Amino acid sequence: MKSTEFAEYKARYYAAIRKVLAEAERGRLDEAGFPAYSHPNPVINWLFWQRLRRAMNHIEKQHEKILDFGCGSGVMLPFLAQHGRQVIAMDIDLEPLQRIQKNIPLAENVQVLNTNEISISQLAARSFDLIVALDVLEHVDDLPGTLSELINLLKPGGELVISGPTENIFYKLGRWMAGPEFSGVYHERGIGEIKRELIHFANIEPIATLFGPFPLFEIISARTK
């Protein structure tokens, strides 16, 4: 995605998130990343959006069917809708996405599923070209089971793109500096544990580390063995 295109994309979502936050009860949308994507500190704001841009730059080509697992506010959905014939968005809490939809309607090729009603194990095996799980796997209770099910959904040659926090001392310091909305109490693990478990199911390649020498987040690619 070109710099101008990304700037326009970010500006549109930033405005929508700020509007939703102004109407929401305090803390309700923290876990969906609303405070991160609208943070007043320009460095922190830039860092969180850079994670998305790095993932977008990696995804650039067209796909037949895409799954956004843990879609949160839906911040990736307009982009994914342009790069997939069919996009399925799933999350356990759809209120953040529903609030954003009032300002940024979903594209016609996006279908939203509630994981309280349908699990990823109920989706057709080997049916997705691309699965995106950005900043979500640090939250799940059953990491091995979730990773196994996600890999099982990939077509031969399909790809799983994951991002997550390092949870190292630099990340924890940055989280403290960012404010109380970033307590991380809902994090079960960091990207290191995710990679150690994922290697049992898939071949892993790095996409980006943000940023050395003080790594706060990693983005990785996984493909079936």
ChimeraX attribute file (.defattr): number of C-alpha atoms within 10 A of each C-alpha:
attribute: neighborCount
match mode: 1-to-1
recipient: residues
	/A:1	15
	/A:2	8
	/A:3	9
	/A:4	9
	/A:5	10
	/A:6	17
	/A:7	11
	/A:8	11
	/A:9	16
	/A:10	18
	/A:11	13
	/A:12	13
	/A:13	21
	/A:14	18
	/A:15	13
	/A:16	19
	/A:17	23
	/A:18	16
	/A:19	14
	/A:20	18
	/A:21	21
	/A:22	9
	/A:23	9
	/A:24	13
	/A:25	9
	/A:26	10
	/A:27	12
	/A:28	12
	/A:29	20
	/A:30	17
	/A:31	22
	/A:32	22
	/A:33	19
	/A:34	23
	/A:35	20
	/A:36	21
	/A:37	20
	/A:38	23
	/A:39	18
	/A:40	11
	/A:41	10
	/A:42	9
	/A:43	9
	/A:44	18
	/A:45	17
	/A:46	14
	/A:47	17
	/A:48	17
	/A:49	15
	/A:50	14
	/A:51	20
	/A:52	18
	/A:53	18
	/A:54	16
	/A:55	21
	/A:56	17
	/A:57	12
	/A:58	15
	/A:59	18
	/A:60	13
	/A:61	10
	/A:62	15
	/A:63	19
	/A:64	13
	/A:65	21
	/A:66	27
	/A:67	29
	/A:68	23
	/A:69	23
	/A:70	24
	/A:71	26
	/A:72	27
	/A:73	24
	/A:74	25
	/A:75	22
	/A:76	20
	/A:77	21
	/A:78	17
	/A:79	17
	/A:80	29
	/A:81	21
	/A:82	16
	/A:83	19
	/A:84	20
	/A:85	14
	/A:86	18
	/A:87	27
	/A:88	21
	/A:89	24
	/A:90	23
	/A:91	23
	/A:92	16
	/A:93	18
	/A:94	20
	/A:95	15
	/A:96	24
	/A:97	22
	/A:98	16
	/A:99	19
	/A:100	20
	/A:101	14
	/A:102	11
	/A:103	15
	/A:104	16
	/A:105	12
	/A:106	18
	/A:107	14
	/A:108	9
	/A:109	14
	/A:110	20
	/A:111	13
	/A:112	17
	/A:113	17
	/A:114	14
	/A:115	16
	/A:116	10
	/A:117	7
	/A:118	13
	/A:119	15
	/A:120	17
	/A:121	14
	/A:122	9
	/A:123	14
	/A:124	11
	/A:125	15
	/A:126	15
	/A:127	17
	/A:128	27
	/A:129	20
	/A:130	25
	/A:131	24
	/A:132	24
	/A:133	18
	/A:134	23
	/A:135	24
	/A:136	20
	/A:137	24
	/A:138	22
	/A:139	18
	/A:140	15
	/A:141	12
	/A:142	10
	/A:143	18
	/A:144	14
	/A:145	11
	/A:146	17
	/A:147	20
	/A:148	16
	/A:149	18
	/A:150	22
	/A:151	23
	/A:152	20
	/A:153	25
	/A:154	24
	/A:155	17
	/A:156	14
	/A:157	12
	/A:158	19
	/A:159	23
	/A:160	25
	/A:161	22
	/A:162	24
	/A:163	26
	/A:164	24
	/A:165	22
	/A:166	22
	/A:167	20
	/A:168	16
	/A:169	12
	/A:170	14
	/A:171	16
	/A:172	17
	/A:173	12
	/A:174	14
	/A:175	18
	/A:176	14
	/A:177	11
	/A:178	18
	/A:179	12
	/A:180	11
	/A:181	18
	/A:182	18
	/A:183	14
	/A:184	17
	/A:185	9
	/A:186	11
	/A:187	17
	/A:188	14
	/A:189	19
	/A:190	20
	/A:191	23
	/A:192	15
	/A:193	13
	/A:194	18
	/A:195	17
	/A:196	9
	/A:197	15
	/A:198	19
	/A:199	15
	/A:200	12
	/A:201	18
	/A:202	19
	/A:203	13
	/A:204	18
	/A:205	12
	/A:206	12
	/A:207	16
	/A:208	16
	/A:209	18
	/A:210	18
	/A:211	11
	/A:212	8
	/A:213	8
	/A:214	13
	/A:215	16
	/A:216	23
	/A:217	23
	/A:218	21
	/A:219	24
	/A:220	19
	/A:221	20
	/A:222	21
	/A:223	20
	/A:224	17
	/A:225	12
